[in-house]
């Protein structure tokens, strides 16, 4: 939920938690973050399936850009260890 709120605040330049979002430097910034959510089911098998789905969706994208920029999730959960291993490659 925190990641979704962070994306929303960035896109709206809402500075309630991050004062820098209200800065003059970001006032003219037209970058918007477009999140895509994948449900891991909070387990290792689900995290691997979600990661593979994200990679496949990114590969099938109509643009030449690599759209997969980050993966956000819990630091310590059943899904974290396999994700950390897969994310290295």
C-alpha positions in Angstrom: 0.0 0.0 0.0 2.9 2.4 0.8 4.3 2.0 -2.7 0.9 2.8 -4.3 0.6 5.9 -2.1 4.1 6.9 -3.0 3.4 6.7 -6.7 0.2 8.6 -6.3 1.9 11.4 -4.3 4.7 11.6 -6.9 2.3 11.8 -9.9 0.3 14.5 -8.1 3.4 16.2 -6.7 1.8 15.9 -3.2 4.4 17.0 -0.7 2.6 15.9 2.5 5.3 13.2 3.3 8.1 14.2 0.9 8.6 18.0 0.9 10.9 17.7 -2.2 7.8 16.9 -4.3 6.6 20.4 -3.8 9.9 22.0 -4.9 10.3 24.4 -7.9 12.6 21.9 -9.6 9.8 19.3 -9.8 7.1 21.8 -10.7 8.0 21.6 -14.4 8.7 17.8 -14.3 6.3 16.0 -16.6 7.3 12.4 -15.6 4.5 10.2 -14.4 4.9 6.8 -12.9 2.6 4.1 -14.3 2.6 1.2 -11.9 1.6 -2.4 -12.8 0.7 -4.7 -9.9 1.3 -8.4 -9.7 0.0 -10.5 -6.8 2.6 -12.8 -5.3 0.2 -14.5 -2.9 2.9 -13.8 -0.3 4.7 -17.0 -1.1 7.8 -18.1 -3.0 6.0 -19.8 -5.9 3.6 -16.8 -6.4 6.5 -14.4 -6.4 8.4 -16.3 -9.1 5.2 -16.5 -11.2 4.6 -12.8 -10.7 8.2 -11.9 -11.7 8.0 -14.1 -14.8 4.6 -12.5 -15.7 6.1 -9.0 -15.3 9.1 -9.9 -17.5 6.9 -11.4 -20.1 4.6 -8.4 -20.1 7.6 -6.1 -20.4 9.0 -8.2 -23.3 5.7 -8.1 -25.1 5.4 -4.3 -24.8 4.7 -2.3 -28.0 7.5 0.1 -27.2 11.2 -0.3 -27.6 11.8 0.9 -24.1 12.5 -1.4 -21.2 9.5 -0.5 -19.1 10.3 -2.7 -16.1 12.2 -0.4 -13.8 11.7 -1.6 -10.3 10.0 -4.2 -8.1 8.6 -3.1 -4.8 7.7 -5.4 -1.9 8.4 -6.5 1.6 12.0 -6.9 2.7 11.3 -10.0 4.7 8.7 -12.4 3.6 8.4 -15.8 2.0 8.4 -14.0 -1.4 11.5 -12.0 -0.8 14.3 -14.6 -1.0 13.4 -16.1 -4.5 12.8 -12.5 -5.8 16.2 -11.4 -4.6 17.8 -14.3 -6.4 15.9 -13.8 -9.6 16.4 -10.1 -9.6 20.1 -10.5 -9.7 19.9 -11.7 -13.4 
